[in-house]
Amino acid sequence: MEKTKELVFIPGPGLGHLVSAVETGQKILSRHHHLFITYLLMDMIPNDKPLYNYTQSLSSATTPPPRLRFTNVSRTQPDYTQELNPKNPSALLVEYICSQKPLVREAVLEIIKFESSQVVGFIVDLFCVSMIDVADEFKIPSYVFFTSSAGFLSIMLQVQTISDELKQDITEYKDTDKELLIPGFQNQVPAKVLPSGMLDKHGTFDLDMSIARGIRRSKGIIVNTFMELETDPMKALLSDGKNPPVYTIGPVINLKHHSDEDEKIRRWLDNQPVSSVVFLCFGSWGWLKGEQVKEVAAALERSGYRFLWSLRRPPMDGTVGSLNDYENPGEVLPSGFLERTCGVGKVTGWTPQVAVLSHPAIGGFVSHCGWNSILESVWFGVPIAGWPIYAEQHMNAFEMVVELGLAVDINMDRKIIVSSEEIERGIRQLMNGNEIRKKVKEMKEKSHKTLIEGGSSYDFLGRLIDVIVQDSIFSNT
């Protein structure tokens, strides 16, 4: 009997990484009906309830995703509270992922031995590039699933080139006004918008360089973006002979997620005029300090705009992990704020972002500029006011505001506290920005067309599948 052809997909930490990985898997399987995909999951974030709920919903669905399987391979979680040898959380995660290689090796052996399957490829999240070592042991081609932008991919690879080939110490740019020439960018990129750890010898610099080297070892790079959005960065990546082939398959977005909370918020939005509400949400890991919350509240109240604000409580121990909701948001908001704004605003906890952005009442999005959030806002034609918080979000904001003119800026300068005046100004620019609104609407149309037959992402996905299937005759030999 002919062996089934199977892909092993190793997602990265957090719900955003897993959801886009699953959506990508479903795209692949919808285009090739004889492939199977096994996801090897690692419990990397303690008490990550959204992640747990998502995986449970997939496992318990009456009609589970066809030809998708999920296997948990980890037995312990990383210790984020190391007192004797504290590390950056991202570094801890990558170290933990690397420690799971023996378990991944065992899982692949089980697939090969007991499932009569031919593993034809590894697809690994950028945080999981160490798993390319396992793929190499089995002589299986590996592909990196890059969950951020093509622009950030270009930056990572260029910084690695500067460090490894030109022998320049990029960390010397920390706290300076230095700018970088990055392939695919029309403007020089200020060093200050790079992830702070990339400019810190004691931060994630070594980790970022290790990831970049791992990416270059892969058979190909799958990027959740589309050519029409990031034309210049993609042209630069595709023309650089030192890079593996790059495949843009985005926007990869989960449009099917619903919950009871959706209905409560939707009912409120249904009573608001079209494009009248500014939506504030800072992602599953994004939160604001108490003083900053009060500045936001003052800005909203003065602006007079209708608003929906997803307000989350900081982690109790200050470590990485899922955020909780306030039992009483009034405890952190200015006295009387909820009463004074009850006619125009709504403060919630966790918010179904896709459901909100898809609602016609939403006129603008104050966002942390996570890449998934940017793609979702573009898909629904909602302009963004960028307020990046961590990771590569400052670079994403720079690309959207300066390079593409598809967003306005609230704060890219890493201020500890952003004043209510600055926030109000950004909100007014967002809600009154007719030119940006027009450009975002145009990009919305392109984001939809790129996924259908004849579109660039449709074609790139077809090329990727062809490469995987053609290479399968050489795998496991």
Disulfide bonds with the S-S distance in Angstrom:
none
